[in-house]
Amino acid sequence: MLETLTQPPVGLRPRTVAAVDLGSNSFHMVVARIDDGHLQITDRLKEMVRLGEGVTPAHTIEPAVAERALACLERFGQRLRGFAPEDVRAVGTNTLRQLAPGSDFIERAEAALGHPIEVIAGREEARLIYLGVAYGLAAGSERRLVIDIGGGSTEIIVGQGFSPRLRESLYMGCVNMTRRYFADGRITAKSMQRAELAGALEVRPVRELFRRTRWERAVGSSGTIRAIATVVQDEGWCEDGISAESLIRLRAVLIESGRATALKLKGLSDERRSVFAGGVAVLRAVFESLGIESLQVSDYALREGVLYEMVGRSQGDVRERTVRALCRQFHVDLEQAQRVEVTALKLYEQARASWDLIDREHPLLLAWAARLHEIGLMVAHSQYQKHGAYLIRNADLPGFSRQEQTMLAALVLGHRRKFPSQEFADLPRAVQLCSRRLCVLLRLAVLLHRGRSPDAKPNPILIVDQSTLLLRFPEGWLDAHPLTRLELEEETERLAGAGFELQFG
């Protein structure tokens, strides 16, 4: 049976797309058909992987858990065979955010799935969750509080219509709460109280912010909340959704049962039983902290939000809006930024084939880096490239994955002075070379517009081959611009230190 989400974007060519959600507890995949302005979900796959259980103190994944997860992704990958790269988006959440930079799990996961995996920040996860829930409920003017309890984090959002207004991601979920307070399987009044207090402490820094929004309806998503709703309704404690009173009754039954293995609740699946108490503790903490009396349950969440984000990018990329907002916030000289962007993209077009810069994201990242390369000037002129990189690396950038954000920060850091080779060496191996090459193109574009003159239009010809670059200028142009010649000579030395040979004439 096809599911049609409400009010989808219109005017798109028919296509089949897929969203993959790699959560701390479960992996999900949703396949949808976009046709005649309607997005219809045609297939859903879900496996309880419990990836969060496998995180080691060294922030790697235990081998047994890793193999379980990779086997799941191989099965998902079989379903995705034949999909174009732009029609699949896979996102990783809390557990993947915790992995050490040296861990090779994400690379192995990408190989198993057959598609790249984006690790998204907590607030970006919250934005996508809200987008999915909003489309599932249809547009409306009411102010909604949306709660999503995952395996390793809980996202809380307040928004209106399709626009989130306040987003937070809290480090508590059904898996990590179970590991901390119910690891031996025992459920006591004391352990439940400690878990709820720990949850309340997580909510406390943002509690008043969310209370002051005066939300009108609370909506919950995620497997944890749907499982709780199923139990309280099947037990006859609540007719619809989840009420505060039904949660209190559920809490009492859990404590009375004494152990996770002894739970005999209607509608509770075997695979959910071991982490159920942790999920109930998290939800109780949120209910108590935010004064929730009842919660409506949505079947849509992160993966549906990812689907709509994919469709939305073809009509207007939210990342573009984010970059424009940053330019306004940090008072970027837009005329200078545009000059650098135009030249950088001209150089890119000449180098893209020889340097294998063929991913559709490459020119976007280069253009955004060109627009943002001077945002650090708002902090200080001295070493402003470092200030800009810090801002980009640590800011809340809606629409950007963590990898995209890190790449963008590296480009901004590397646009002048010493080439930051170590910064690029710290990126995932799959994007190190392309990022270094994009940085060289940005450096040249910035250099050619150092004078900030609207009349300086050198339009050099660029020829590249592996690590060699040849810049050819119109006859006599360099003689008329001796400062640019000197800067190119200095740039030749800087790039040589990074393994590039620059020739010009």
LUMRONU-858733 format. One record per residue: residue in one letter; x, y, z of N, C-alpha, C in turn. Coordinates in steps of 0.1 Angstrom, whole numbers, plus 5000, padded with zeros to 4 digits. Atoms other than C-alpha are relative to their C-alpha. Layout:
<sites>
aXYZXYZXYZ
...
</sites>
This chain:
<sites>
m500849885000500050005000500950125000
l499249885001501450344990499650105011
e500249894990501750625016500350134993
t499849875006501350975003500150115011
l499949894991502751255024499450124995
t500849885004500851585024500950114995
q499449885006501751895004501549994996
p498650015004504951784987500350104989
p499749915011506852004963499549954987
v500650045013505452004928501050044989
g499349965012506752024893501449924998
l498750085002509551754895499849894991
r500150125009510351484870499849885009
p500250134993509251134880501449945004
r498850074995512050964901499749925012
t500150084988512550714928501250035009
v499049954991514550824958500049915013
a499950084988515750654990500750085011
a499349944988516650785025500349895010
v499550104991518750585049500350075013
d499849944986518750665087500749905008
l499250084992521550515106500050045015
g500249964986520450555142500849925009
s499350084990521950435174499449875004
n500850124997519250175179499749924988
s500550075012517850095145500550074987
f499749955014518750135108498750004993
h501349995008515850245086500450044985
m500049955014515450285048498650024995
v501349975006512550445031500250034985
v499949985015512050434993498750074996
a501249935004509650674977500150044985
r500249965014508350764942499550144999
i500549865002508051124932499550014986
d500750005013505551164904498950105000
d501149905002503351454893499850085013
g500149914988504151654924499649925013
h500450074988503351374949501249905003
l499050094995505851184970499349885007
q500750124995504550824976501149905005
i499150094994506450595000499649864995
t500250135006506750254983500649885007
d499450114993508950055006500750065013
r499349964987510250065042500849875004
l499250104994513049855057500550055013
k499549974987514049845093500749885007
e499350114993516549645113500550065014
m499549964986517349675151501449965001
v498550025001521149705149500650025014
r499449974987521849855184501450054999
l498649955002524950035171500550075012
g499649934989525050245202500649915011
e499550094990525749935223501449974998
g498650045004529049885205501050105001
v499049894999530750215212501049965011
t499050034990534050145230500550135007
p499449884994535950385254500950084990
a499149945009538250455225499250064988
h500949955010535250565204500149934986
t500150085012535350285179498849915002
i501150094999532750015173500549865002
e499650144997533149665188499849914987
p500050085013533849415160498749924998
a501250075002530749205166498850094996
v501049915004528449505165500250064986
a499749955013530249645135499649904989
e500450105010529749325116498549994998
r501550005000526049325125499550124992
a500549885007525649675112500449994985
l499650015014527649615080499149904993
a500950105007525549305072498650064997
c501249925003522449525075500150094988
l499849905011523849785052500249934987
e499950075012524749525027498749964994
r501450035004521149415026499350134995
f500649875005520049785022500650034987
g499349975012522649814995499549924988
q500750085011521049534975498850074995
r501249935004517849724975500350134992
l499649885006519650034963500849994987
r499250025013521449884933499250064989
g500649945012520750084902499550145003
f500449864997519850404921501250104996
a499049905003521650714909500550065013
p499549954988523950874935499250115006
e500749894995521851184937498649965005
d501350054995518750974945500049935013
v499950074987520050824977500750105010
r499349934990520951005009499949925013
a499850084987522250825040500550095011
v499549924989522651005073500249925013
g499750074988524250895105499850105012
t500449914988523251035140501049985011
n499249984987524551025176501249905000
t498950094998526650705176501150034990
l499049975010528450795143500750145004
r499349884995529051145158501049985010
q499050034990530950985186501349944996
l498850075005533450795165501250084999
a498849935001537050885167500450024985
p499649975014538551045135500749884993
g499350115006540750735130499249874998
s500850125002537950485130499649994986
d500350025014537350325097498649944998
f501450065001533750215104499250074989
i500949935010532150485082500449964986
e499550045014534350395052499549864997
r500550135003533450035056498550004998
a501549995002529750125060499650054987
e500349955014529850325028500249904990
a499850115009531350035010498949905000
a501150104999528649805023498750054994
l501249945005525850045014500150034985
g499849965014527350154981499750154998
h500249855002526650524988500650075012
p499349924989528250805009499050015012
i500849984988527050845045500450145006
e499749874993526751195060499749995015
v500249994986527151235097499550145003
i500649874997524851515108500050045014
a499949954986525051735139498649985006
g501350024993522351705165498950104997
r501149905003520552035157499649984985
e500450035013520651935120499049885000
e500950114999519051605129498650055005
a501249944995516451805149499250074989
r500749935011515652015118499349914991
l500650105009515151715096498949925006
i501250064993512951545122498850084999
y501249915000510751845124499450004986
l500449995014510551865086499149874996
g500750125002509451495084498650005007
v501250004992506851535112499050104994
a500949905005505451855097499349964987
y500750055012504851695063499049895003
g500950104996503251405080498750055006
l501249944994500851625099499250104991
a500549895009500151875071500250135006
a499749864995500652245074498950055009
g501049944991498952445101500750125007
s499449884994499452765120500349985015
e499750034986499652605154501549995003
r498650024996502952605173500149865006
r499850144996504152245177501349985008
l498950054993506452085202500249864995
v499750135006508151785185501149935008
i499050084992510051515205500349874993
d499550125006512151235190501049945009
i499050084991513850975213500749904992
g499250105007516550785195500849915010
g499250094991519050535208501050075008
g499049924993521650795217499850145003
s500349864998520051135216498550025000
t501449965000516751305221500050144994
e500249875006515751595198498750065004
i501149924996513351865209499950124992
i500249895009511952115185498750075002
v501249935000509352385185500050084986
g500149935013508052515151498650034997
q501349975006505152645131500049964985
g500150045014504052505098501249914997
f498950085003507152365081501350065005
s498849934995509652595099500349985014
p499650014986511452495130500550135006
r499649884994511952785154501149985011
l499150024989513852635183500449854999
r499650145001515952315181501149975010
e498950054991518052115206500149854999
s499750145000519651775207500749975013
l499550034987520251625241500649865000
y499350125000522651345249499349905010
m500750114993520151085262499149934990
g500950085009518350805244499749875007
c500450124993516950465251501149905002
v498950094999520250285245501050045011
n499049964990522650495265499450025014
m500650004987520150545293499949865006
t500150134995519650175295501449955005
r498650044996523450115296500450065013
r499649934988523850375324499249955012
y500850024988520950275347499349865000
f500750135000519549935336500849894993
a499150095008522649755323499849855004
d500250144996521949445344498649944998
g501450045003518349425332499150025011
r500849984988517049505367499350144999
i500749885000514349775369499450025014
t500449974987513949925404499550145001
a500449864998512350235418501150095001
k498849924999515750365426500750034986
s499349985014517250305391499150084991
m500949925008514150455375500150145004
q499949864996514350765396501350064996
r498749955004518050805389500050034985
a500049985014517450765352499250134996
e500849885003514651025352500650135005
l499249884996516751265372501150044991
a499049985010519551225348499450074987
g500649945011517151305320499650145002
a500549874996515751605338501250105000
l498849925000519351735342500450044985
e499749975014519851705304499150114995
v501049905005516651905297500250135007
r500149884992517252165324500650124994
p499449885006519552405305499150074989
v500949955010516852445278498550005004
r501450024996513752385298499250134999
e500849885000512652745302499950064986
l500149965014513452825266498849944993
f501150075007510952565254498750035007
r501349974993508352645281499550144995
r500449865004508353015270499550004986
t500549995014507552925234498549984999
r501550024999503952845245499549914988
w500550095010503552555221498649955003
e501450044999500052435215499749855000
r500350155002500352065206501449935001
a498850084999503051805215499849884991
v500050115009503951545189501349925002
g498850084998506351255194500249914987
s499750105011508151045167501149915006
s499050104997510650765167499449875005
g500450134996510450395175499749995014
t500250004986510750445212498650055004
i501249944996507750675214498849924994
r501150095006505650455190499849885008
a500150124991506450155212499350035013
i500749964988505350335243498550024998
a501449975004502150455226499249874998
t500750135002501350095215499749935013
v500250074987501749955250498950075008
v501049944992499750215268498650004994
q501350015006496950195243499549855000
d500450144999496949815241499649955014
e500350044986496849795279498750085005
g501249934996493850035279500250125009
w499749894991495550315298499850134993
c500149875008495150575270499349964987
e500750035012492850595241500850044987
d499349955012495050795217501350065005
g498749944997498750895218500549955014
i499450034987500450905252499650115010
s500449904990499051075283501049995012
a499150004988501051175314499549905010
e500550104991498750955335500449864995
s499650135005499450655312501549975002
l498650024997503150705316500349965014
i499950044985502850695354499649865002
r500550144998500950365352501149914994
l499050085006503550225328501349995008
r498849994991506450335351499849905012
a500350084989504750155380500149854996
v500050155005504349825360501449964997
l498650045003508049835349500749975013
i499450034987509149865385499549885007
e500650124995506749595396500649884994
s499550115008508049365369501549965005
g498650024994511649405383501149984990
r499050035010513449295352499550024986
a500549995014513349365315499549874994
t500550135005513048995307498749965005
a501250044994510048975329498850094996
l501049915005508049245311499049924992
k501150065007504649115300499050114996
l500849895004503149415283499449984986
k500750015014500649405254500750094990
g499449915011502249535222501450025001
l498549984999505849525234500749894993
s499350105008508049345209501349955008
d498850064994510949125220501250084997
e498849935003513549335202500050145007
r500149874993512349655220500149985015
r500150024986512149495255501250045008
s498849974992515749535266500350155002
v499749854999515849915260498850085004
f501349944998512249985269500050095012
a500049924987512850115305500850124998
g499249885002515550355293499250104992
g500849915008513150495267498950075008
v501149954991510350535293500650115009
a499449904991512750715317500250134992
v499749885008513750965289498750074998
l501249935004510151035279499350065013
r500549954987509051075316500750135004
a499249884997511851325321499650124991
v500449905009510751525291498650055003
f501449974996507051515301500050095012
e500049934988507851635336500750144998
s499349885002510351905325499350114992
l500649905009508252065298498550015003
g501449994996504852015315499049944989
i500850065011503351785288498949925006
e501150084995499951645295499649884991
s500350105010499451445263500950024988
l499150005011501451355233499449934988
q500550075013500251275197501249934994
v498950085005502351015179500050014985
s499849995015503651065143500749884995
d499350105006504650795120501250054992
y499049955008507051025102501150075009
a498949944992510451155114501250034991
l498849965007514051185103500149964986
r499950055014513950965072499150074990
e501049935009510851135058500550154998
g499449865002512551475065501250004990
v498950015010515651355046499449994986
l500650015014513351265016499650144995
y500449875004511851605016501150104998
e498849925002515251765020500649984986
m499550035013516351584989499250064989
v500949945010513351704969500250155001
g499949854999513752054983501350054994
r498749955005517452074973499950034985
s500149975015516352054936499250124997
q500849885002514052354941500650125007
g499549894992516052564966500849945012
d499250064990518952434987500050085013
v500049934987518652515024501450055003
r498649964997522452535025500350144994
e499949875006522252825001499550115009
r500649904991519953015025500950025012
t499150004988522352925054501250094996
v498849925004525353075035499650154999
r500549865002523353395026499950065014
a500249944986522453435063501350025007
l498749984994526053395074500750134994
c499449895006527153655049499450135006
r500749894994524553895063500550025015
q499749994986525453815099501450065002
f498749964998529153875094500450114991
h499749885008528854175071501049974989
v499150035010530654015042499950104989
d500049925012531754235013499549924989
l500650085010529454084988500550024986
e499449985013530954244958501349934998
q498750075001534354114966499849855000
a500350144999532953774975499649954986
q500550055013531153754941501250004990
r498950015010534353844922500849885002
v499250124997536253564940499249884995
e500850115004533353324934500049984985
v500050015015533153394897501349954995
t498750045004536853354892500349855004
a499850144995537053034914499349904991
l500850095008534252874893500549994986
k499450015014535952964860501249915001
l498850094998539152804873499649855001
y500550144998537152504884499649934987
e500550065013535552454850501249964991
q498850045008539052444834500749885006
a499350114993540352194860499249885003
r500950114995537351974868500349874993
a499850135006538051704842501349945003
s498750054997541751674847500249965014
w499950034986541451684884498949925006
d501050094996538451454886499150075011
l500949934991536351724904498650004994
i501250025007533151584890498749985009
d501150014991530951554921499250134999
r500949885001527951794919500250095012
e499849924988528851914954501350084999
h498749935000532352034944499850144997
p500149865003531352354927499250085010
l500849944990528852424954500950045012
l499149974989531452394982501050114997
l499149905004533852604962499450145000
a500749875001531352884956499750055015
w500349964986530252884993501350045008
a498849964993533852895005500550144995
a499749865006534453194981499250115007
r500849904994531553374996500350025015
l499850004986532553295032501450025004
h498650004997536253325030500550125009
e499649894992536353665048499150025012
i500949974988533753615076500950025012
g499249994988536653595101500550155002
l499649854998537353975095499250065011
m500849944989534454045119500649975014
v499350034987536653895147501350085001
a498749935001540054035137500649984986
h499450015013542054105106501249905001
s498850094999545153925119499549855001
q500350145001544853555109498549984999
y501550015001541253615099499549874994
q500450135005541253285080499849905010
k500250104988541653095113498750035007
h501349974994538753285128498849964992
g501150055009536553215098499849855000
a500050155000537452845098499349965013
y500650044988536552825135498550035001
l501449975001533252995130499249904992
i500750105009532252765102500049865006
r499950134994533452455120499149985011
n500750014988531552525151498650065000
a501349945000528452715140498949904997
d501250085004524952565136499650044986
l500249975014524652545098498949914995
p501150095005521252415088500349954985
g499850065013521452185058501349934997
f498750065002525152095061500249885009
s499550114992526451765072501350045007
r498849974992529351755096501250004990
q498950015010531751645067500050124991
e500049885008530551935045500550125008
q499749894991530952175074501550005002
t498550014997534552045081500750034987
m499449975013535452065044500050154997
l500149865003534152415041500950085009
a499149934991536052525072501549984995
a498650035005539252365057500350094988
l499849915012538752565025500250145004
v499849864995538352895044501350015007
l498749994993541352825066501150004990
g498950025010543452735035500050104989
h500149915011542553035013501250104999
r498949915001545653235022501149955010
r498950044991549053215039500549864998
k499550145001550552875046498949904997
f501050105004548752585030499849905012
p500250084988547152385060499949854996
s500050145005548152035048499449915011
q500550094989547351875082498550015001
e501449984999543852015081499349914990
f500650095010543151825049500349855002
a499650144997544951515061499049945011
d500950044990542451505090498649974994
l501350035006539451485066499949854996
p500150135005538051145055500849984987
r499150025012540450985029499350024987
a500749995012537750985003499950154995
v500249865004537551365002501350095002
q498849924998541151465010500650064987
l499449955012542451504975499250104993
c500849905007539451684960499950135008
s500149894992539351914990501350094998
r498849935002543052004986500050074986
r500049945013542552074949499050124999
l500949885000539452294955500650115008
c499349904992541552484981501050084991
v499049945009544252554955499250104990
l500849915009541552694931499550125007
l500549894992540152914959501150105003
r498849914997543653044968500350094988
l499749935012544253144932499050114997
a501049905002540953324929500150115010
v499849894990541553514961501250094997
l498749935004545053604950499750104989
l500249925012543853734916499150135003
h500949884997541353974934500550075013
r499549944988543654084962499850155000
g500149855001543454444950498650055002
r501449974998539654434954499450104990
s500549905010539154634922499049934991
p501050065009536054574901500449994986
d499649995014538054644870501149894996
a499050105003540754374874499449874996
k500650125005539554084852501149934992
p498950065007542653874843499549884991
n500550125007540653564832501249914994
p498950085006543753344829499549864996
i500250145004543853004812500749915010
l499450094991544452724837500149864994
i499850135005545952394827500649925012
v499550084989546352124854500349864996
d499650145003547951784854500549945013
q499750064987548051584887500450125010
s499649904990550051824910500650124994
t499449885007551152074883498950094995
l501049905005549252394875500850104991
l499449905009550052634846498950114998
l500849895002548452974846500550094989
r499649925011548553164813499150135000
f500749875000547653534813500150074987
p499949935013546853764784501450084999
e498749945003550053914769500050145006
g499849874993551354204790499250025012
w500849974988548854164818500950005013
l499150014988551454054844500950125001
d499149885000553754334834499350125005
a500849894995550954574841499549995014
h500450034986550254414875501149935007
p498850064993553654364892499749955014
l500350054987552054314926499549864999
t500550145002550154014913501149904996
r498850095003553353874898500749965012
l499350034988555053904931499249905009
e500950094992552153734949500049864994
l500050135006552153454924501449935003
e498750064997555853404930500149955015
e500150044986555253384968499049885001
e500950124999552253144962500749884994
t499350125005554552924941500749935011
e499350064988556652864972499149935010
r501050064991553652804994499449874995
l500650125006552052554971501149894999
a498950115001555452374966500149935013
g499950074987555452305003498849915003
a501150094999552052134999500049904989
g499950105010553151924969499550044987
f500549955013551852144941501150084993
e499149925008553952294913499250114992
l500749895007552652634901500950074990
q499349935011553852784868499150114995
f500849895005552653114854500850084990
g499449925010553353344825499050064991
</sites>
